[in-house]
């Protein structure tokens, strides 16, 4: 099927990202609750393999919701975004395509094995180190061709709100820890989560021809 799309690649007139918000934001910060994205573009093509997510939020005192001081001994752990979720799954027309349990652990192992420690390299750019400021790559399914009509449902299940925070105390001159320098317990609050997927548009004639070819392929396989 990939060769069919290659044949029409010169007929692409536009490729741009569309933003998709979840059905509801109510569960973004509720442990073990699901946040669902429904993605359906009707008679259009989605380049799912280039999907990305953007995430925005803050980390604050767990007890009273106050902000940490500028010099507080607290930071987001490496690859913190993946640790915010305990489960991610992708469905197309209600059929499960892919899922991952504990994506934080899984992707950290993948990043450690695949990438060297390079401050200008892929560990920084992919979000595996906590210079991440929102917008890491999210590749749910290794799709090499555009997907016709969409019909996707992507679900994120929230993890505990403090799993991605690291706090520490300063050592005294005698080598023991000064517990008074250790920050209060904290939590991470997600304020916004969206998915961005490129939409591919073909010229009108090529689009009709491409859709007809795809339908012929599907009907032939179903015989």
Phi and psi in degrees as GROMACS dihedral restraints (atoms count N, CA, C in turn):
[ dihedral_restraints ]
;  ai    aj    ak    al  type     phi  dphi    fc
    3     4     5     6     1   -58.6    20    10
    4     5     6     7     1   -37.1    20    10
    6     7     8     9     1   -64.1    20    10
    7     8     9    10     1   -29.7    20    10
    9    10    11    12     1   -63.2    20    10
   10    11    12    13     1   -45.1    20    10
   12    13    14    15     1   -68.9    20    10
   13    14    15    16     1   -36.8    20    10
   15    16    17    18     1   -60.9    20    10
   16    17    18    19     1   -36.1    20    10
   18    19    20    21     1   -62.2    20    10
   19    20    21    22     1   -29.5    20    10
   21    22    23    24     1  -105.6    20    10
   22    23    24    25     1    10.7    20    10
   24    25    26    27     1   -63.5    20    10
   25    26    27    28     1   -30.9    20    10
   27    28    29    30     1   -74.6    20    10
   28    29    30    31     1    -8.5    20    10
   30    31    32    33     1   -97.6    20    10
   31    32    33    34     1     6.4    20    10
   33    34    35    36     1   -73.9    20    10
   34    35    36    37     1   124.9    20    10
   36    37    38    39     1  -103.5    20    10
   37    38    39    40     1   -17.8    20    10
   39    40    41    42     1  -160.8    20    10
   40    41    42    43     1   143.8    20    10
   42    43    44    45     1  -143.9    20    10
   43    44    45    46     1   110.8    20    10
   45    46    47    48     1  -143.2    20    10
   46    47    48    49     1   153.6    20    10
   48    49    50    51     1   -78.1    20    10
   49    50    51    52     1   137.4    20    10
   51    52    53    54     1  -108.6    20    10
   52    53    54    55     1   142.6    20    10
   54    55    56    57     1   -95.2    20    10
   55    56    57    58     1   139.2    20    10
   57    58    59    60     1  -127.6    20    10
   58    59    60    61     1   126.3    20    10
   60    61    62    63     1   -98.1    20    10
   61    62    63    64     1   156.4    20    10
   63    64    65    66     1   -67.8    20    10
   64    65    66    67     1   161.1    20    10
   66    67    68    69     1   -57.4    20    10
   67    68    69    70     1   -39.4    20    10
   69    70    71    72     1  -148.4    20    10
   70    71    72    73     1   147.0    20    10
   72    73    74    75     1   -96.1    20    10
   73    74    75    76     1     0.4    20    10
   75    76    77    78     1   -61.3    20    10
   76    77    78    79     1   -29.2    20    10
   78    79    80    81     1  -102.2    20    10
   79    80    81    82     1     7.8    20    10
   81    82    83    84     1   -57.9    20    10
   82    83    84    85     1   -30.4    20    10
   84    85    86    87     1  -120.9    20    10
   85    86    87    88     1    19.6    20    10
   87    88    89    90     1  -103.9    20    10
   88    89    90    91     1   118.2    20    10
   90    91    92    93     1   -58.9    20    10
   91    92    93    94     1   133.9    20    10
   93    94    95    96     1    67.5    20    10
   94    95    96    97     1    11.3    20    10
   96    97    98    99     1   -99.0    20    10
   97    98    99   100     1   154.7    20    10
   99   100   101   102     1  -102.6    20    10
  100   101   102   103     1   139.0    20    10
  102   103   104   105     1  -114.4    20    10
  103   104   105   106     1   122.7    20    10
  105   106   107   108     1  -113.8    20    10
  106   107   108   109     1   134.6    20    10
  108   109   110   111     1  -110.4    20    10
  109   110   111   112     1   129.5    20    10
  111   112   113   114     1  -111.6    20    10
  112   113   114   115     1   121.8    20    10
  114   115   116   117     1  -122.7    20    10
  115   116   117   118     1   110.6    20    10
  117   118   119   120     1  -145.4    20    10
  118   119   120   121     1   119.5    20    10
  120   121   122   123     1  -109.3    20    10
  121   122   123   124     1    18.4    20    10
  123   124   125   126     1    62.2    20    10
  124   125   126   127     1  -127.2    20    10
  126   127   128   129     1   -88.4    20    10
  127   128   129   130     1    53.3    20    10
  129   130   131   132     1  -137.3    20    10
  130   131   132   133     1   170.4    20    10
  132   133   134   135     1  -112.9    20    10
  133   134   135   136     1   134.3    20    10
  135   136   137   138     1  -112.7    20    10
  136   137   138   139     1   134.6    20    10
  138   139   140   141     1   -95.0    20    10
  139   140   141   142     1    80.6    20    10
  141   142   143   144     1   -66.0    20    10
  142   143   144   145     1   -30.8    20    10
  144   145   146   147     1   -66.0    20    10
  145   146   147   148     1   -17.2    20    10
  147   148   149   150     1  -103.3    20    10
  148   149   150   151     1    20.1    20    10
  150   151   152   153     1   -66.2    20    10
  151   152   153   154     1   147.9    20    10
  153   154   155   156     1  -136.3    20    10
  154   155   156   157     1   162.0    20    10
  156   157   158   159     1  -122.9    20    10
  157   158   159   160     1   151.4    20    10
  159   160   161   162     1  -117.9    20    10
  160   161   162   163     1   137.5    20    10
  162   163   164   165     1  -137.5    20    10
  163   164   165   166     1   138.1    20    10
  165   166   167   168     1  -133.3    20    10
  166   167   168   169     1   145.6    20    10
  168   169   170   171     1  -179.8    20    10
  169   170   171   172     1  -160.3    20    10
  171   172   173   174     1  -154.3    20    10
  172   173   174   175     1   161.7    20    10
  174   175   176   177     1  -122.0    20    10
  175   176   177   178     1   133.1    20    10
  177   178   179   180     1  -138.7    20    10
  178   179   180   181     1   172.4    20    10
  180   181   182   183     1   -61.3    20    10
  181   182   183   184     1   133.7    20    10
  183   184   185   186     1   -68.2    20    10
  184   185   186   187     1   -36.8    20    10
  186   187   188   189     1   -75.0    20    10
  187   188   189   190     1   -49.8    20    10
  189   190   191   192     1  -117.0    20    10
  190   191   192   193     1    -1.9    20    10
  192   193   194   195     1    76.4    20    10
  193   194   195   196     1     9.6    20    10
  195   196   197   198     1   -77.2    20    10
  196   197   198   199     1   156.8    20    10
  198   199   200   201     1   -76.5    20    10
  199   200   201   202     1   150.0    20    10
  201   202   203   204     1   -72.8    20    10
  202   203   204   205     1   152.1    20    10
  204   205   206   207     1   -68.5    20    10
  205   206   207   208     1   161.5    20    10
  207   208   209   210     1   -60.0    20    10
  208   209   210   211     1   -31.3    20    10
  210   211   212   213     1  -107.9    20    10
  211   212   213   214     1    19.5    20    10
  213   214   215   216     1   -64.3    20    10
  214   215   216   217     1   145.8    20    10
  216   217   218   219     1   -84.2    20    10
  217   218   219   220     1    66.9    20    10
  219   220   221   222     1  -146.9    20    10
  220   221   222   223     1   143.1    20    10
  222   223   224   225     1  -153.0    20    10
  223   224   225   226     1   164.2    20    10
  225   226   227   228     1   -80.2    20    10
  226   227   228   229     1   137.2    20    10
  228   229   230   231     1   -70.4    20    10
  229   230   231   232     1   163.5    20    10
  231   232   233   234     1   -58.8    20    10
  232   233   234   235     1   141.7    20    10
  234   235   236   237     1    57.4    20    10
  235   236   237   238     1    38.3    20    10
  237   238   239   240     1   -64.8    20    10
  238   239   240   241     1   -31.4    20    10
  240   241   242   243     1   -60.8    20    10
  241   242   243   244     1   -45.6    20    10
  243   244   245   246     1   -62.7    20    10
  244   245   246   247     1   -29.8    20    10
  246   247   248   249     1   -74.4    20    10
  247   248   249   250     1   -11.0    20    10
  249   250   251   252     1   -74.5    20    10
  250   251   252   253     1   -11.9    20    10
  252   253   254   255     1  -127.1    20    10
  253   254   255   256     1   140.8    20    10
  255   256   257   258     1   -94.8    20    10
  256   257   258   259     1   -15.5    20    10
  258   259   260   261     1  -160.3    20    10
  259   260   261   262     1   136.9    20    10
  261   262   263   264     1  -131.5    20    10
  262   263   264   265     1   134.3    20    10
  264   265   266   267     1  -138.2    20    10
  265   266   267   268     1   151.9    20    10
  267   268   269   270     1  -127.4    20    10
  268   269   270   271     1   128.2    20    10
  270   271   272   273     1  -122.6    20    10
  271   272   273   274     1   151.9    20    10
  273   274   275   276     1  -129.4    20    10
  274   275   276   277     1   119.9    20    10
  276   277   278   279     1    50.1    20    10
  277   278   279   280     1    46.9    20    10
  279   280   281   282     1    70.5    20    10
  280   281   282   283     1     5.0    20    10
  282   283   284   285     1   -99.4    20    10
  283   284   285   286     1   127.3    20    10
  285   286   287   288     1   -68.8    20    10
  286   287   288   289     1   122.0    20    10
  288   289   290   291     1   -97.8    20    10
  289   290   291   292     1   -40.6    20    10
  291   292   293   294     1  -160.6    20    10
  292   293   294   295     1   151.3    20    10
  294   295   296   297     1  -154.7    20    10
  295   296   297   298     1   157.6    20    10
  297   298   299   300     1  -143.2    20    10
  298   299   300   301     1   130.8    20    10
  300   301   302   303     1   -92.5    20    10
  301   302   303   304     1   139.2    20    10
  303   304   305   306     1    48.3    20    10
  304   305   306   307     1    64.7    20    10
  306   307   308   309     1   -61.4    20    10
  307   308   309   310     1   -23.7    20    10
  309   310   311   312     1   -62.5    20    10
  310   311   312   313     1   -51.9    20    10
  312   313   314   315     1   -64.8    20    10
  313   314   315   316     1   -44.5    20    10
  315   316   317   318     1   -63.4    20    10
  316   317   318   319     1   -46.0    20    10
  318   319   320   321     1   -75.4    20    10
  319   320   321   322     1   -28.3    20    10
  321   322   323   324     1   -66.0    20    10
  322   323   324   325     1   -43.5    20    10
  324   325   326   327     1   -60.7    20    10
  325   326   327   328     1   -45.6    20    10
  327   328   329   330     1   -59.8    20    10
  328   329   330   331     1   -44.4    20    10
  330   331   332   333     1   -66.4    20    10
  331   332   333   334     1   -39.7    20    10
  333   334   335   336     1   -65.1    20    10
  334   335   336   337     1   -40.5    20    10
  336   337   338   339     1   -73.6    20    10
  337   338   339   340     1   -38.2    20    10
  339   340   341   342     1   -87.8    20    10
  340   341   342   343     1   -29.7    20    10
  342   343   344   345     1  -118.9    20    10
  343   344   345   346     1   140.5    20    10
  345   346   347   348     1   -83.9    20    10
  346   347   348   349     1   162.5    20    10
  348   349   350   351     1   -78.9    20    10
  349   350   351   352     1   105.7    20    10
  351   352   353   354     1  -142.1    20    10
  352   353   354   355     1   116.0    20    10
  354   355   356   357     1   -62.3    20    10
  355   356   357   358     1   -17.2    20    10
  357   358   359   360     1  -112.7    20    10
  358   359   360   361     1     9.8    20    10
  360   361   362   363     1  -105.0    20    10
  361   362   363   364     1  -162.0    20    10
  363   364   365   366     1   -67.3    20    10
  364   365   366   367     1   -23.5    20    10
  366   367   368   369     1   -65.6    20    10
  367   368   369   370     1   -36.2    20    10
  369   370   371   372     1   -73.7    20    10
  370   371   372   373     1   -50.1    20    10
  372   373   374   375     1   -68.1    20    10
  373   374   375   376     1   -24.9    20    10
  375   376   377   378     1   -93.2    20    10
  376   377   378   379     1    -4.4    20    10
  378   379   380   381     1    91.6    20    10
  379   380   381   382     1     8.5    20    10
  381   382   383   384     1   -73.7    20    10
  382   383   384   385     1   -18.2    20    10
  384   385   386   387     1  -115.4    20    10
  385   386   387   388     1   154.7    20    10
  387   388   389   390     1   -83.7    20    10
  388   389   390   391     1    28.2    20    10
  390   391   392   393     1   -79.3    20    10
  391   392   393   394     1    -3.7    20    10
  393   394   395   396     1   -53.7    20    10
  394   395   396   397     1   131.6    20    10
  396   397   398   399     1  -121.3    20    10
  397   398   399   400     1    13.5    20    10
  399   400   401   402     1   112.8    20    10
  400   401   402   403     1   122.4    20    10
  402   403   404   405     1   114.7    20    10
  403   404   405   406     1    53.3    20    10
  405   406   407   408     1   -89.7    20    10
  406   407   408   409     1   163.7    20    10
  408   409   410   411     1   -72.7    20    10
  409   410   411   412     1   138.5    20    10
  411   412   413   414     1  -129.7    20    10
  412   413   414   415     1   106.9    20    10
  414   415   416   417     1  -116.7    20    10
  415   416   417   418     1    99.1    20    10
  417   418   419   420     1   -79.6    20    10
  418   419   420   421     1   -38.3    20    10
  420   421   422   423     1  -137.8    20    10
  421   422   423   424     1   137.1    20    10
  423   424   425   426     1   -81.5    20    10
  424   425   426   427     1    77.3    20    10
  426   427   428   429     1   -96.3    20    10
  427   428   429   430     1   124.0    20    10
  429   430   431   432     1   -93.4    20    10
  430   431   432   433     1    -6.9    20    10
  432   433   434   435     1  -131.9    20    10
  433   434   435   436     1   159.8    20    10
  435   436   437   438     1   -60.7    20    10
  436   437   438   439     1   152.3    20    10
  438   439   440   441     1  -103.0    20    10
  439   440   441   442     1   126.9    20    10
  441   442   443   444     1   -84.4    20    10
  442   443   444   445     1   129.0    20    10
  444   445   446   447     1    76.1    20    10
  445   446   447   448     1    -8.3    20    10
  447   448   449   450     1    70.2    20    10
  448   449   450   451     1  -120.1    20    10
  450   451   452   453     1    78.6    20    10
  451   452   453   454     1    31.2    20    10
  453   454   455   456     1   -94.0    20    10
  454   455   456   457     1   148.8    20    10
  456   457   458   459     1  -131.1    20    10
  457   458   459   460     1   118.7    20    10
  459   460   461   462     1  -116.3    20    10
  460   461   462   463     1   126.8    20    10
  462   463   464   465     1  -122.2    20    10
  463   464   465   466     1   129.5    20    10
  465   466   467   468     1  -111.2    20    10
  466   467   468   469     1   126.8    20    10
  468   469   470   471     1  -103.1    20    10
  469   470   471   472     1   124.5    20    10
  471   472   473   474     1   -70.4    20    10
  472   473   474   475     1   136.6    20    10
  474   475   476   477     1   -88.9    20    10
  475   476   477   478     1  -175.2    20    10
  477   478   479   480     1   -59.9    20    10
  478   479   480   481     1   151.9    20    10
  480   481   482   483     1   -83.2    20    10
  481   482   483   484     1    -2.0    20    10
  483   484   485   486     1  -122.8    20    10
  484   485   486   487     1     5.6    20    10
  486   487   488   489     1   -67.5    20    10
  487   488   489   490     1   -21.3    20    10
  489   490   491   492     1  -105.4    20    10
  490   491   492   493     1    15.4    20    10
  492   493   494   495     1  -108.1    20    10
  493   494   495   496     1   138.2    20    10
  495   496   497   498     1  -120.0    20    10
  496   497   498   499     1   126.3    20    10
  498   499   500   501     1  -121.8    20    10
  499   500   501   502     1   149.7    20    10
  501   502   503   504     1  -148.2    20    10
  502   503   504   505     1   160.3    20    10
  504   505   506   507     1  -110.0    20    10
  505   506   507   508     1   149.7    20    10
  507   508   509   510     1   -79.6    20    10
  508   509   510   511     1   144.7    20    10
  510   511   512   513     1   -82.4    20    10
  511   512   513   514     1   143.1    20    10
  513   514   515   516     1   -78.9    20    10
  514   515   516   517     1   174.6    20    10
  516   517   518   519     1   -61.7    20    10
  517   518   519   520     1   -28.3    20    10
  519   520   521   522     1   -85.6    20    10
  520   521   522   523     1     4.3    20    10
  522   523   524   525     1    91.6    20    10
  523   524   525   526     1    -9.3    20    10
  525   526   527   528     1   -83.2    20    10
  526   527   528   529     1   162.1    20    10
  528   529   530   531     1   -82.9    20    10
  529   530   531   532     1   137.1    20    10
  531   532   533   534     1   -90.2    20    10
  532   533   534   535     1    96.0    20    10
  534   535   536   537     1   -62.0    20    10
  535   536   537   538     1   -21.2    20    10
  537   538   539   540     1   -69.5    20    10
  538   539   540   541     1   -16.1    20    10
  540   541   542   543     1   -93.3    20    10
  541   542   543   544     1    -1.9    20    10
  543   544   545   546     1   -83.0    20    10
  544   545   546   547     1   128.7    20    10
  546   547   548   549     1   -67.7    20    10
  547   548   549   550     1   163.7    20    10
  549   550   551   552     1   -62.6    20    10
  550   551   552   553     1   157.5    20    10
  552   553   554   555     1   -58.1    20    10
  553   554   555   556     1   145.5    20    10
  555   556   557   558     1  -130.0    20    10
  556   557   558   559     1   179.1    20    10
  558   559   560   561     1  -148.2    20    10
  559   560   561   562     1   156.6    20    10
  561   562   563   564     1  -103.7    20    10
  562   563   564   565     1   129.7    20    10
  564   565   566   567     1  -111.7    20    10
  565   566   567   568     1   119.8    20    10
  567   568   569   570     1   -85.3    20    10
  568   569   570   571     1   122.3    20    10
  570   571   572   573     1   -97.8    20    10
  571   572   573   574     1   -29.0    20    10
  573   574   575   576     1  -152.3    20    10
  574   575   576   577     1   136.9    20    10
  576   577   578   579     1  -140.4    20    10
  577   578   579   580     1   123.7    20    10
  579   580   581   582     1  -139.5    20    10
  580   581   582   583     1   156.6    20    10
  582   583   584   585     1  -113.6    20    10
  583   584   585   586     1   138.8    20    10
  585   586   587   588     1  -119.4    20    10
  586   587   588   589     1   126.0    20    10
  588   589   590   591     1  -131.0    20    10
  589   590   591   592     1   133.2    20    10
  591   592   593   594     1   -69.5    20    10
  592   593   594   595     1   136.9    20    10
  594   595   596   597     1  -104.3    20    10
  595   596   597   598     1   127.0    20    10
  597   598   599   600     1  -101.6    20    10
  598   599   600   601     1   131.6    20    10
  600   601   602   603     1  -119.4    20    10
  601   602   603   604     1   131.4    20    10
  603   604   605   606     1  -102.6    20    10
  604   605   606   607     1   160.3    20    10
  606   607   608   609     1   -65.5    20    10
  607   608   609   610     1   157.3    20    10
  609   610   611   612     1   -57.0    20    10
  610   611   612   613     1   -45.1    20    10
  612   613   614   615     1   -66.5    20    10
  613   614   615   616     1   -46.9    20    10
  615   616   617   618     1   -62.9    20    10
  616   617   618   619     1   -36.6    20    10
  618   619   620   621     1   -62.6    20    10
  619   620   621   622     1   -45.2    20    10
  621   622   623   624     1   -62.2    20    10
  622   623   624   625     1   -44.2    20    10
  624   625   626   627     1   -64.2    20    10
  625   626   627   628     1   -42.2    20    10
  627   628   629   630     1   -63.9    20    10
  628   629   630   631     1   -46.0    20    10
  630   631   632   633     1   -61.3    20    10
  631   632   633   634     1   -41.0    20    10
  633   634   635   636     1   -63.5    20    10
  634   635   636   637     1   -41.0    20    10
  636   637   638   639     1   -64.1    20    10
  637   638   639   640     1   -41.9    20    10
  639   640   641   642     1   -63.1    20    10
  640   641   642   643     1   -41.6    20    10
  642   643   644   645     1   -63.3    20    10
  643   644   645   646     1   -39.1    20    10
  645   646   647   648     1   -64.3    20    10
  646   647   648   649     1   -40.8    20    10
  648   649   650   651     1   -62.8    20    10
  649   650   651   652     1   -44.9    20    10
  651   652   653   654     1   -64.3    20    10
  652   653   654   655     1   -44.4    20    10
  654   655   656   657     1   -66.1    20    10
  655   656   657   658     1   -35.7    20    10
  657   658   659   660     1   -65.6    20    10
  658   659   660   661     1   -40.8    20    10
  660   661   662   663     1   -69.7    20    10
  661   662   663   664     1   -26.8    20    10
  663   664   665   666     1   -82.9    20    10
  664   665   666   667     1   -11.2    20    10
